[in-house]
Amino acid sequence: MLYAIYCQDVSDSLALRKQTRPAHLARLETLKQQGRLILAGPFPAIDSEDPADAGFSGSLIVAEFADLAQAQAWADADPYLEAGVYANVRVTPFKKVLP
């Protein structure tokens, strides 16, 4: 089943994001290689494709997991969460309808 992982950043998270990004992306790449990643990306803190120093306010990941417990465990082990980039993380079942 698909799960949406909605992550909200702490204030002024850009420096921590930059420092931790390689480890965060490596985990996403593993999901991608397994064919389980539907989409992933950050929310720019401002209305811009490249928010520069404004940074990001959070992230969204939609991926396939066997169940909610596995999705939650995966989210709980995210390097961004461990480094303090994320203030909170919400994992919820997701049903893709379109496209």
PENOR-V473125 format. One record per helix or strand of 2 or more residues. SS is the DSSP state (H for helix, E for strand). FROM is the first residue (numbers start at 1). LEN is the number of residues. If there is no record, write none. Layout:
SS:FROM:LEN
SS:FROM:LEN
//
This chain:
E:2:8
H:14:20
E:37:8
H:52:3
E:56:9
H:68:9
H:79:5
E:86:9
//
